[in-house]
Amino acid sequence: MYLRLTLMALLASVASTAALAQQPKPYKVPRTEHGHPDFQGIWATAFLTMLERLPGVDGLVATPEQAEKLVAAIRGKMSGLVDPDVFVHDLRLLAMVKGQYRTSLIVDPADGRMPYTKAGLDLAAKVNARTEQQFDNPEDRPFAERCLENLGYPPIRTVPVFLPRQIVQTADHVVISNEDVPGSRVIRLKGGSMPDSIRTIGGY
């Protein structure tokens, strides 16, 4: 009897250990030597999924058929006056996460769009008007056309080309450097603003 109870306890212990071994380990955020979440490395975008979901597109995840239609819609909205790299790279896929096509990079809010304030919407409208209509003077040409638009400023948006970015971190700063267009974005982890005399389009 004692031997039987001992054997049953041993089997129960083995079964319990096996069950625990099969459970996924909780995700552990990689951290730098300074204790900050570690984002360092080379990151690249090579897809057509935009930061914000297009109007009329429902849901974050798309089926292969929906993805094909969305790619066609995105490419159909492209102007003929674009960076030649758009046609050189000729991207025709949406971003994939865990094997699923994504319709936007924003996952929260659920509509996949930036929750702009009235001031933000007004500013975006002015930028769009400048970019699309005002071409009377050299200084009115779109920033991207003049290689003045830093693609690292917030919010970071994707463009329909292969674009690598490097992230480097120190104890007090995060630096995002783009392969294309000038300048790096320096994020100060300890807060505080820089003097107006050295502010940049990349923001802080």
Secondary structure, DSSP 8 states (H G I E B T S, - for coil): -HHHHHHHHHHHHHHHHHHHHHS-------B-TTSSB---EEEEE-S---SS--TT---SEE-HHHHHHHHHHHHHT--SSS-HHHHHH------EETTEEES-S--SSTT-S----HHHHHHHHHHHHHHHT--SSGGGS-TTTTT---TTSSS----SS-EEEEEEE-SSEEEEEESSSS-EEEEETT-----GGG--TT--
